[in-house]
Amino acid sequence: MKKLALLLTLCLLAWTMAGCQTQEMPLTQESSGSEASASSTGQEGDPVVICVEESFEQDAYELENYLKATGMETEYEFLVLPDNTEDRETELTRLRTEIMAGEGPDAFVLSSSHPRLFLDQQTMDPLEPLFPNVEKSMYSHLFLDLEDMVQNSEIIDLESCNQVVMDVGVTGDGRFLLPVAYDLPTVIVDRSALENPDYTFSSLDELLQSNEESLKGFFGARTLFLFPDCLGVPADYEGQNLLVTSESLTKAIQQADALTAFRDGQNSGSEAVLGGAGGTNTWMSLQNNELEYAVFPVPNQEGGVTAGVTRYAAVNRNTEHPQEAFAFIEQLFREELVTGGSLEANGHNYYPLDFSYDLPVKEQVLLKYMEPNTQEATMSSLRAAVGRVDSAKVYSDLDMDIYQLYYTYYLERPEETLEELVERTISSMEMTLAE
């Protein structure tokens, strides 16, 4: 794991990507918070408990301050998941026990199992999420159906959201998850560095067979970032079927291996490649740039692009405060926050959300904001990349298995054959899905 931690640290620097603990936070003048209880199943008038990641803690209090400034009388308390593994494990066990017993927090605003974003900030090892596979938990009926509240919300406005991404939270029985942000892995390249500035491709095989030697080198220097998204959606949770096969996993590894043959020192650190992997920070940096860029999303094996949800919200099915919990969650969809703006109340500005390293589900609002100050060709390529998203998932323990497999094969070159590694990974994923 030390090697993994080191590699992840280096990847984060190169790519410029950037607990469950109850505690009281010092608040600004507009808010007064108190220590969160472990369960929301109390009497009328009890505070509404929201479980959040430590990375969102300050933002959560900022959002509470804003709501209080607007006159909302609901008292919110925050159950904070530590971002270090040692403190996190015991609290996760306790919380899961409470949730399965029909108790626990009223709502959740959490991160998913992204192998490069959701990390212990001390060791840089991947953190364990409260719900290792939140889509599986959704089909286990742990969350409240929010469909009516979402449809009646003027803030969320489904028509302005990425429908493919939002549909991750929808089953035949209702809408149980609300994606807040997602990851769209891309390589963003100065168009002048390409043989054909208008070149596009829909599969890694197509890229490998092209004459775009520099572009193959750019991807070859970043093959760790192809996984797990080049495998698409890993499972059908309604039917409990694994969609990743030995054949598809082997093919993806062989494609990545072939791309590494084109890497060299020049394309590894080339200034032609824009830093970042497609998050809001990277997109915003395209503004006022005289260069024209081409945006190449990582393709899945069906020729489309799979988005991965990095942050989501849900309401505990056993909450006694559904409307109050939802009132907090829907604030995360305010358009002012998409472009790094603030919420204003009583002459004070509040900044309760950061989309630095992922994309808001209302990405069209971000694109519209960028358009006046961004090269036309760059904007066209950005819109085309988003338009290619034809499937979405919430990052899970299955995605971590895929990433770990390629990491092991690519960096450690173990004694096991590729076939043995793949079969072991598929077996592990099948067992995980069946648990």
SETORNU-944413 format. One record per residue (C-alpha): x, y, z; residue in three letters. Coordinates in steps of 0.02 Angstrom, whole numbers, padded with zeros to 5 digits, always signed. Layout:
BEGIN
XYZala...
// end
This chain:
BEGIN
+00000+00000+00000met+00148+00117+00025lys+00187+00100-00160lys+00006+00136-00200leu+00009+00288-00086ala+00167+00353-00170leu+00098+00326-00344leu-00067+00409-00302leu+00026+00558-00231thr+00129+00575-00390leu-00026+00554-00498cys-00117+00688-00401leu+00027+00808-00425leu+00044+00769-00609ala-00140+00777-00643trp-00178+00918-00520thr-00324+00828-00446met-00334+00854-00303ala-00734+00591+00501gly-00886+00445+00567cys-00848+00575+00705gln-00966+00690+00798thr-00895+00857+00845gln-00938+01038+00870glu-00873+01166+00748met-00842+01349+00782pro-00968+01446+00679leu-00977+01621+00612thr-01091+01751+00689gln-01241+01694+00589glu-01241+01515+00656ser-01230+01414+00813ser-01198+01228+00798gly-01195+01091+00926ser-01131+00914+00942glu-01221+00789+00830ala-01315+00643+00901ser-01290+00468+00831ala-01471+00440+00784ser-01614+00541+00710ser-01751+00436+00784thr-01792+00554+00925gly-01938+00663+00976gln-02017+00806+00880glu-01905+00958+00884gly-01745+00857+00882asp-01611+00923+00763pro-01596+00853+00588val-01434+00753+00580val-01338+00754+00416ile-01192+00633+00394cys-01051+00716+00295val-00871+00687+00247glu-00739+00785+00342glu-00693+00870+00178ser-00870+00941+00170phe-00884+00991+00353glu-00841+01175+00334gln-00955+01187+00183asp-01097+01106+00279ala-01086+01236+00417tyr-01076+01374+00287glu-01235+01309+00208leu-01320+01299+00378glu-01270+01479+00410asn-01347+01530+00245tyr-01511+01440+00282leu-01522+01522+00452lys-01490+01691+00374ala-01637+01662+00257thr-01750+01629+00406gly-01754+01439+00409met-01785+01381+00587glu-01734+01199+00565thr-01587+01151+00675glu-01457+01047+00584tyr-01316+00948+00661glu-01175+00861+00568phe-01106+00688+00595leu-00932+00700+00522val-00841+00552+00447leu-00653+00570+00481pro-00537+00573+00331asp-00408+00462+00415asn-00424+00273+00411thr-00383+00240+00594glu-00524+00348+00664asp-00644+00303+00527arg-00657+00114+00543glu-00740+00104+00714thr-00863+00241+00673glu-00913+00161+00509leu-00951-00003+00598thr-01056+00086+00729arg-01152+00187+00600leu-01188+00037+00490arg-01257-00057+00639thr-01373+00088+00680glu-01432+00107+00501ile-01472-00078+00484met-01569-00065+00648ala-01679+00070+00572gly-01591+00217+00652glu-01442+00325+00601gly-01430+00502+00529pro-01576+00583+00440asp-01479+00609+00280ala-01310+00586+00196phe-01199+00697+00089val-01053+00583+00049leu-00910+00543-00069ser-00899+00383-00170ser-00755+00261-00189ser-00654+00358-00317his-00480+00279-00321pro-00389+00444-00349arg-00497+00572-00259leu-00563+00488-00101phe-00402+00466-00001leu-00336+00468+00176asp-00246+00634+00174gln-00107+00569+00286gln-00065+00404+00201thr-00144+00441+00030met-00223+00268+00035asp-00403+00251-00026pro-00532+00282+00111leu-00673+00162+00148glu-00842+00243+00116pro-00993+00222+00230leu-01081+00133+00087phe-00946+00038-00011pro-01071+00011-00151asn-01207+00142-00133val-01304+00083-00287glu-01317-00090-00209lys-01374-00007-00047ser-01503+00090-00146met-01578-00072-00213tyr-01578-00137-00034ser-01704+00001+00009his-01598+00095+00135leu-01648+00265+00068phe-01808+00367+00052leu-01895+00394-00115asp-01869+00578-00157leu-01958+00583-00324glu-02104+00693-00272asp-01993+00815-00178met-01871+00825-00324val-02010+00854-00450gln-02079+00996-00343asn-01910+01076-00311ser-01877+01240-00401glu-01694+01229-00350ile-01647+01057-00418ile-01735+01080-00586asp-01702+00911-00666leu-01710+00983-00842glu-01551+01082-00809ser-01457+00929-00742cys-01364+00795-00837asn-01504+00668-00857gln-01389+00518-00882val-01298+00554-00720val-01457+00592-00622met-01536+00429-00679asp-01407+00333-00577val-01517+00366-00426gly-01678+00305-00508val-01750+00129-00499thr-01918+00061-00550gly-01980+00106-00377asp-01926+00288-00367gly-01780+00409-00350arg-01669+00364-00203phe-01501+00447-00237leu-01462+00624-00292leu-01293+00637-00381pro-01215+00805-00340val-01051+00795-00438ala-00966+00676-00557tyr-00800+00637-00638asp-00772+00640-00826leu-00593+00580-00854pro-00518+00668-01004thr-00355+00712-01088val-00361+00894-01142ile-00235+00933-01279val-00177+01086-01374asp-00252+01057-01547arg-00090+01111-01631ser-00003+00958-01555ala-00115+00841-01657leu-00085+00779-01832glu-00267+00817-01868asn-00337+00955-01755pro-00513+00888-01784asp-00469+00707-01741tyr-00590+00609-01630thr-00599+00426-01581phe-00731+00315-01501ser-00624+00171-01439ser-00447+00140-01378leu-00422+00021-01525asp-00467+00161-01644glu-00340+00275-01560leu-00206+00139-01570leu-00237+00116-01756gln-00228+00303-01794ser-00081+00410-01850asn-00096+00520-01695glu+00070+00471-01618glu+00076+00615-01496ser-00100+00584-01434leu-00061+00400-01409lys+00089+00454-01307gly-00016+00572-01201phe-00136+00430-01161phe+00007+00306-01140gly+00083+00416-01005ala-00083+00416-00911arg-00150+00239-00925thr-00188+00228-00739leu-00320+00360-00770phe-00409+00250-00897leu-00463+00135-00757phe-00596+00098-00702pro-00696+00207-00823asp-00642+00120-00984cys-00740-00032-00919leu-00902+00066-00907gly-01039+00018-00783val-00975-00132-00683pro-01139-00213-00630ala-01326-00224-00652asp-01383-00202-00472tyr-01566-00237-00504glu-01526-00406-00581gly-01370-00430-00472gln-01265-00469-00626asn-01082-00424-00651leu-01063-00335-00819leu-00874-00337-00822val-00810-00500-00896thr-00640-00583-00903ser-00634-00542-01089glu-00678-00357-01070ser-00557-00334-00926leu-00415-00421-01017thr-00448-00319-01173lys-00442-00154-01078ala-00276-00200-00997ile-00202-00251-01164gln-00258-00088-01243gln-00179+00013-01102ala-00021-00092-01115asp-00011-00055-01302ala-00028+00132-01270leu+00119+00132-01150thr+00233+00090-01297ala+00205+00268-01362phe+00248+00360-01203arg+00411+00452-01177asp+00478+00592-01071gly+00409+00724-01188gln+00227+00673-01186asn+00232+00630-01001ser+00263+00811-00954gly+00211+00898-01113ser+00144+01074-01099glu+00024+01028-01239ala-00079+00930-01112val-00181+01037-00995leu-00159+00991-00812gly-00308+00912-00728gly-00426+00772-00774ala-00583+00865-00821gly-00640+00943-00657gly-00710+01119-00638thr-00538+01192-00600asn-00470+01123-00763thr-00619+01179-00865trp-00615+01355-00791met-00430+01370-00834ser-00478+01361-01019leu-00552+01534-01007gln-00451+01678-01078asn-00331+01552-01155asn-00273+01596-01330glu-00241+01413-01372leu-00376+01300-01442glu-00396+01134-01352tyr-00469+00966-01398ala-00553+00867-01259val-00537+00677-01267phe-00643+00583-01139pro-00596+00406-01091val-00709+00293-01197pro-00798+00141-01129asn-00798-00021-01226gln-00965+00017-01310glu-00898+00176-01391gly-00980+00296-01271gly-00919+00377-01111val-00959+00326-00932thr-00973+00462-00800ala-00933+00418-00620gly-01028+00501-00477val-00905+00566-00348thr-01028+00648-00226arg-01209+00608-00189tyr-01347+00642-00065ala-01483+00529+00004ala-01611+00529+00144val-01625+00389+00271asn-01787+00293+00240arg-01818+00294+00428asn-01800+00480+00454thr-01933+00574+00550glu-01882+00734+00461his-01892+00701+00273pro-01939+00877+00217gln-01810+00960+00327glu-01673+00842+00270ala-01719+00871+00088phe-01722+01060+00114ala-01538+01052+00159phe-01490+00936+00016ile-01576+01035-00122glu-01468+01187-00083gln-01321+01092-00158leu-01402+01114-00329phe-01411+01303-00328arg-01341+01371-00492glu-01239+01505-00403glu-01125+01368-00334leu-01087+01286-00501val-00964+01422-00553thr-00886+01448-00382gly-01005+01587-00337gly-01088+01622-00170ser-01261+01623-00094leu-01314+01794-00031glu-01427+01826+00118ala-01447+01985+00220asn-01297+02064+00137gly-01180+01920+00177his-01104+01798+00052asn-01091+01612+00089tyr-00980+01488-00005tyr-01045+01314+00039pro-00983+01202-00101leu-00822+01169-00196asp-00821+01085-00367phe-00634+01101-00393ser-00593+00921-00439tyr-00757+00857-00510asp-00903+00925-00610leu-01074+00982-00550pro-01222+00886-00619val-01278+01054-00690lys-01125+01060-00802glu-01218+01154-00939gln-01229+01302-00820val-01040+01296-00805leu-01018+01285-00994leu-01134+01432-01022lys-01035+01533-00894tyr-00870+01492-00981met-00927+01520-01160glu-00901+01709-01177pro-00717+01695-01127asn-00668+01529-01207thr-00610+01487-01382gln-00752+01427-01492glu-00662+01266-01542ala-00625+01227-01360thr-00806+01253-01310met-00865+01144-01451ser-00750+01004-01396ser-00805+01019-01214leu-00988+01008-01262arg-00953+00860-01374ala-00864+00769-01232ala-01012+00794-01114val-01130+00743-01253gly-01044+00575-01270arg-01090+00523-01092val-01209+00377-01121asp-01196+00288-00953ser-01157+00329-00773ala-01119+00244-00607lys-01074+00285-00429val-00893+00236-00396tyr-00892+00080-00287ser-00788-00061-00217asp-00805-00146-00387leu-00718+00001-00471asp-00582-00007-00339met-00553-00190-00384asp-00532-00143-00567ile-00412-00001-00527tyr-00310-00108-00407gln-00294-00245-00539leu-00219-00129-00668tyr-00110-00044-00538tyr-00040-00213-00486thr-00013-00271-00664tyr+00058-00106-00728tyr+00171-00056-00585leu+00216-00215-00491glu+00218-00343-00633arg+00183-00489-00515pro+00227-00670-00547glu+00045-00709-00585glu-00002-00707-00768thr-00125-00578-00833leu-00254-00717-00852glu-00232-00767-00670glu-00245-00586-00610leu-00402-00558-00711val-00487-00717-00652glu-00446-00677-00471arg-00517-00502-00490thr-00676-00562-00575ile-00700-00691-00437ser-00677-00556-00304ser-00801-00441-00391met-00930-00579-00405glu-00913-00618-00220met-00928-00434-00175thr-01085-00415-00280leu-01164-00568-00200ala-01132-00514-00020glu
// end
